[in-house]
Amino acid sequence: MSQTPRRPAPRGEKPQPRRGARSHQITFESRSRAWRRHHEQMAVDSLHRLRRRPLSSFMTMMAIAIAMVLPASLWLALGSAHLLDSNLDDSARMTLYLNPALSESQAMDVTDRVRQEPDIASTELITAAAGLESFQQRLGMNDALAMMDDNPLPATILVQPRSRDPEAAQALAERLGKLDGVADARLDMAWLERLRQLGELGRRVVMAFGALFALGVLLVVGNTIRLAVESRRQEIEVVTLIGATHAFVRRPFLYVGVWYGLGGGILALILLTLGRGWLSAPIDMLASGFGSHFTLPGIGMGGSVLLLICSTMLGLVGAWLAVSRHLAEISPR
């Protein structure tokens, strides 16, 4: 083959060297900048796609919100039961009936000996006279009891144990019942143990329902993402044909799942707040009818953040599973 002769360089100028192909090295900074820019673009683009279908997007978020509200409500109800359990623990006291032959000073000496026990949080002595006076006020039988020659009620000591374990409290009652001057020690914690067993059952029910509704969120998001992947099947085949990786193709759908999960979590918080406001008045009236005060606990800042994180992560995981499964079935033609 004949080669094209090079043009001679003009007089006084150096000949220019031939220029071949030059390699350009892509730095890590440029890669990370492009990766961050693509994430921002996909996040905004996926949000715009949801805004173009407001009704279907709202229905999907509402389904996620309902699935998140039910276990969150059970969790709050369990928290209310725990508060009630704490109040009942405070009232779970042991009663020591002293010998009726003891004088008031001897009863105080027995109280001092009981107070020295390491497993006791507090003690309260109720003398025989104070017990009779309280009995008269409660029953309204002042005249009838005033006719009695002797006080039939013994002095009692109310003991608050440090441990709320029924077995430890029972052992303490047996030990205190053997002290000099103590006629009998009464402890009834069977109802408290049954209440704790109900609380454990409630925790397991909340965990079971939480797992079931989390699976429901995954199915809702996965089905929605599956439809989105099928609607953009040809676009996916084209970008895959020109060399796009699965991570590149998967990214916009993952952001759709994130927006679905975040929107569902926000709607769940709104539903929880409205439900608490709707139920607060009748619960306050019911509690006041029993002479007590009870307020429904709110989810709080920490619970709100946890709910949003859980719903967002469930949306992300559901989208990942759905897209990964369907990308494996899509091959460029």
KEGU-889846 format. One record per residue (C-alpha): residue number from 1; residue in three letters; x, y, z. Coordinates in steps of 0.02 Angstrom, whole numbers, plus 50000, padded with zeros to 5 digits. Layout:
! residues N
NUM_ALA_X_Y_Z
...
***
This chain:
! residues 333
1_MET_50000_50000_50000
2_SER_50061_50172_49961
3_GLN_50078_50291_50106
4_THR_50034_50473_50099
5_PRO_50197_50573_50103
6_ARG_50220_50689_50250
7_ARG_50222_50872_50213
8_PRO_50392_50945_50246
9_ALA_50400_51067_50389
10_PRO_50429_51248_50341
11_ARG_50601_51317_50359
12_GLY_50643_51369_50536
13_GLU_50509_51259_50618
14_LYS_50530_51091_50701
15_PRO_50430_50949_50630
16_GLN_50274_50907_50734
17_PRO_50272_50730_50805
18_ARG_50131_50615_50758
19_ARG_49986_50612_50881
20_GLY_49910_50443_50922
21_ALA_49768_50391_51039
22_ARG_49789_50448_51219
23_SER_49724_50354_51371
24_HIS_49621_50448_51501
25_GLN_49621_50379_51677
26_ILE_49458_50395_51776
27_THR_49494_50444_51954
28_PHE_49402_50386_52108
29_GLU_49340_50563_52140
30_SER_49258_50574_51969
31_ARG_49179_50403_51993
32_SER_49107_50450_52162
33_ARG_49045_50617_52092
34_ALA_48956_50529_51949
35_TRP_48885_50398_52068
36_ARG_48818_50532_52185
37_ARG_48746_50633_52041
38_HIS_48656_50480_51972
39_HIS_48583_50441_52143
40_GLU_48516_50618_52158
41_GLN_48442_50612_51984
42_MET_48358_50443_52015
43_ALA_48287_50500_52182
44_VAL_48208_50655_52105
45_ASP_48151_50562_51948
46_SER_48068_50422_52049
47_LEU_47978_50551_52156
48_HIS_47914_50639_52000
49_ARG_47851_50472_51932
50_LEU_47750_50445_52092
51_ARG_47678_50620_52080
52_ARG_47616_50584_51904
53_ARG_47508_50444_51976
54_PRO_47445_50521_52138
55_LEU_47296_50406_52167
56_SER_47387_50240_52143
57_SER_47537_50304_52241
58_PHE_47425_50359_52385
59_MET_47335_50193_52389
60_THR_47499_50098_52397
61_MET_47563_50211_52537
62_MET_47398_50193_52630
63_ALA_47410_50003_52621
64_ILE_47585_50014_52694
65_ALA_47523_50136_52828
66_ILE_47383_50018_52883
67_ALA_47506_49874_52891
68_MET_47620_49979_53003
69_VAL_47482_50053_53112
70_LEU_47415_49888_53178
71_PRO_47576_49821_53257
72_ALA_47621_49997_53316
73_SER_47451_50009_53403
74_LEU_47477_49841_53486
75_TRP_47649_49899_53542
76_LEU_47574_50056_53621
77_ALA_47438_49951_53704
78_LEU_47574_49839_53774
79_GLY_47663_49994_53839
80_SER_47502_50046_53927
81_ALA_47491_49873_54006
82_HIS_47672_49890_54063
83_LEU_47633_50056_54147
84_LEU_47484_49975_54232
85_ASP_47596_49831_54284
86_SER_47719_49953_54363
87_ASN_47579_50036_54462
88_LEU_47518_49867_54522
89_ASP_47695_49818_54571
90_ASP_47700_49969_54684
91_SER_47542_49909_54770
92_ALA_47604_49729_54788
93_ARG_47646_49733_54972
94_MET_47669_49604_55107
95_THR_47566_49616_55267
96_LEU_47639_49560_55434
97_TYR_47510_49533_55572
98_LEU_47589_49557_55743
99_ASN_47544_49469_55903
100_PRO_47392_49556_55983
101_ALA_47478_49549_56153
102_LEU_47617_49666_56096
103_SER_47616_49845_56155
104_GLU_47642_49991_56038
105_SER_47826_50009_56087
106_GLN_47856_49823_56059
107_ALA_47772_49837_55889
108_MET_47892_49978_55845
109_ASP_48039_49867_55898
110_VAL_47978_49729_55783
111_THR_47962_49857_55642
112_ASP_48142_49910_55669
113_ARG_48200_49730_55657
114_VAL_48101_49705_55497
115_ARG_48171_49866_55423
116_GLN_48348_49799_55445
117_GLU_48316_49658_55321
118_PRO_48416_49688_55160
119_ASP_48276_49634_55041
120_ILE_48151_49763_55102
121_ALA_48125_49929_55016
122_SER_48008_50012_55142
123_THR_47899_49974_55293
124_GLU_47747_50056_55371
125_LEU_47680_50019_55544
126_ILE_47492_50028_55572
127_THR_47453_50019_55755
128_ALA_47299_49933_55822
129_ALA_47217_50100_55865
130_ALA_47253_50172_55692
131_GLY_47186_50014_55611
132_LEU_47024_50021_55710
133_GLU_47000_50205_55668
134_SER_47024_50172_55482
135_PHE_46905_50024_55493
136_GLN_46772_50133_55573
137_GLN_46788_50269_55440
138_ARG_46775_50146_55296
139_LEU_46625_50049_55361
140_GLY_46536_50193_55448
141_MET_46510_50091_55607
142_ASN_46576_50213_55735
143_ASP_46437_50185_55862
144_ALA_46440_49996_55851
145_LEU_46628_49980_55867
146_ALA_46635_50108_56006
147_MET_46533_49990_56116
148_MET_46671_49857_56109
149_ASP_46780_49841_56263
150_ASP_46938_49781_56176
151_ASN_47014_49818_56007
152_PRO_47007_49655_55908
153_LEU_47125_49716_55772
154_PRO_47313_49680_55788
155_ALA_47451_49797_55737
156_THR_47512_49767_55560
157_ILE_47669_49807_55461
158_LEU_47656_49842_55275
159_VAL_47816_49785_55190
160_GLN_47871_49832_55013
161_PRO_47996_49702_54948
162_ARG_48140_49757_54838
163_SER_48123_49609_54722
164_ARG_47967_49587_54618
165_ASP_48003_49405_54586
166_PRO_47862_49300_54662
167_GLU_47980_49164_54723
168_ALA_48097_49288_54809
169_ALA_47949_49378_54888
170_GLN_47879_49213_54951
171_ALA_48046_49166_55029
172_LEU_48053_49337_55114
173_ALA_47877_49314_55183
174_GLU_47923_49145_55257
175_ARG_48078_49219_55338
176_LEU_47986_49368_55411
177_GLY_47845_49257_55475
178_LYS_47969_49170_55592
179_LEU_48021_49331_55681
180_ASP_47974_49353_55864
181_GLY_47814_49452_55881
182_VAL_47750_49413_55706
183_ALA_47594_49306_55710
184_ASP_47568_49287_55522
185_ALA_47639_49348_55357
186_ARG_47522_49363_55208
187_LEU_47578_49379_55028
188_ASP_47463_49363_54878
189_MET_47561_49383_54716
190_ALA_47473_49252_54611
191_TRP_47373_49388_54522
192_LEU_47533_49484_54487
193_GLU_47614_49330_54412
194_ARG_47462_49302_54301
195_LEU_47472_49483_54245
196_ARG_47655_49462_54197
197_GLN_47612_49305_54100
198_LEU_47481_49403_54005
199_GLY_47612_49535_53969
200_GLU_47732_49405_53899
201_LEU_47591_49336_53791
202_GLY_47555_49513_53730
203_ARG_47737_49539_53681
204_ARG_47738_49379_53580
205_VAL_47575_49426_53495
206_VAL_47648_49597_53448
207_MET_47804_49512_53376
208_ALA_47698_49389_53276
209_PHE_47584_49523_53206
210_GLY_47734_49635_53169
211_ALA_47816_49496_53069
212_LEU_47655_49459_52974
213_PHE_47621_49640_52930
214_ALA_47804_49668_52882
215_LEU_47783_49524_52760
216_GLY_47626_49610_52698
217_VAL_47723_49771_52666
218_LEU_47854_49673_52568
219_LEU_47717_49594_52461
220_VAL_47630_49761_52429
221_VAL_47791_49850_52379
222_GLY_47853_49699_52280
223_ASN_47693_49686_52179
224_THR_47694_49873_52142
225_ILE_47877_49870_52089
226_ARG_47844_49716_51981
227_LEU_47712_49812_51884
228_ALA_47831_49959_51865
229_VAL_47968_49845_51798
230_GLU_47849_49765_51673
231_SER_47791_49935_51612
232_ARG_47972_49986_51576
233_ARG_48028_49818_51509
234_GLN_48079_49881_51337
235_GLU_48177_50025_51412
236_ILE_48269_49904_51526
237_GLU_48311_49790_51379
238_VAL_48383_49937_51281
239_VAL_48493_50005_51420
240_THR_48551_49829_51462
241_LEU_48595_49802_51279
242_ILE_48709_49955_51276
243_GLY_48802_49895_51432
244_ALA_48705_49956_51584
245_THR_48734_49851_51740
246_HIS_48596_49779_51848
247_ALA_48641_49902_51986
248_PHE_48614_50047_51865
249_VAL_48445_49978_51809
250_ARG_48391_49933_51986
251_ARG_48428_50103_52063
252_PRO_48271_50202_52010
253_PHE_48156_50062_52068
254_LEU_48242_50055_52236
255_TYR_48207_50240_52260
256_VAL_48025_50209_52216
257_GLY_48019_50080_52357
258_VAL_48102_50202_52476
259_TRP_47974_50338_52436
260_TYR_47831_50213_52457
261_GLY_47898_50157_52626
262_LEU_47932_50334_52688
263_GLY_47761_50396_52633
264_GLY_47677_50246_52715
265_GLY_47770_50281_52877
266_ILE_47715_50463_52877
267_LEU_47534_50413_52847
268_ALA_47548_50285_52987
269_LEU_47606_50421_53108
270_ILE_47459_50530_53056
271_LEU_47336_50386_53084
272_LEU_47412_50348_53255
273_THR_47398_50530_53308
274_LEU_47217_50544_53250
275_GLY_47172_50380_53334
276_ARG_47249_50433_53499
277_GLY_47155_50598_53496
278_TRP_46992_50507_53454
279_LEU_47009_50382_53598
280_SER_47080_50497_53732
281_ALA_46916_50575_53787
282_PRO_46816_50414_53817
283_ILE_46964_50332_53904
284_ASP_46983_50482_54020
285_MET_46798_50474_54061
286_LEU_46808_50286_54094
287_ALA_46960_50307_54207
288_SER_46879_50451_54303
289_GLY_46727_50340_54332
290_PHE_46841_50220_54427
291_GLY_46921_50361_54524
292_SER_47088_50356_54433
293_HIS_47178_50447_54295
294_PHE_47247_50362_54140
295_THR_47318_50438_53981
296_LEU_47353_50345_53821
297_PRO_47540_50346_53787
298_GLY_47600_50429_53628
299_ILE_47725_50354_53509
300_GLY_47853_50490_53548
301_MET_47999_50554_53447
302_GLY_48101_50394_53463
303_GLY_47954_50285_53413
304_SER_47915_50397_53265
305_VAL_48093_50387_53200
306_LEU_48094_50198_53225
307_LEU_47929_50181_53132
308_LEU_47992_50285_52986
309_ILE_48155_50187_52977
310_CYS_48063_50020_52980
311_SER_47938_50071_52846
312_THR_48074_50143_52734
313_MET_48184_49989_52752
314_LEU_48036_49875_52715
315_GLY_48000_49974_52557
316_LEU_48182_49965_52506
317_VAL_48196_49777_52538
318_GLY_48032_49742_52449
319_ALA_48089_49839_52297
320_TRP_48259_49754_52297
321_LEU_48183_49580_52301
322_ALA_48057_49618_52164
323_VAL_48180_49705_52046
324_SER_48316_49574_52070
325_ARG_48195_49434_52030
326_HIS_48126_49515_51873
327_LEU_48293_49579_51809
328_ALA_48353_49400_51804
329_GLU_48209_49359_51687
330_ILE_48239_49507_51570
331_SER_48375_49481_51442
332_PRO_48415_49597_51296
333_ARG_48364_49535_51124
***
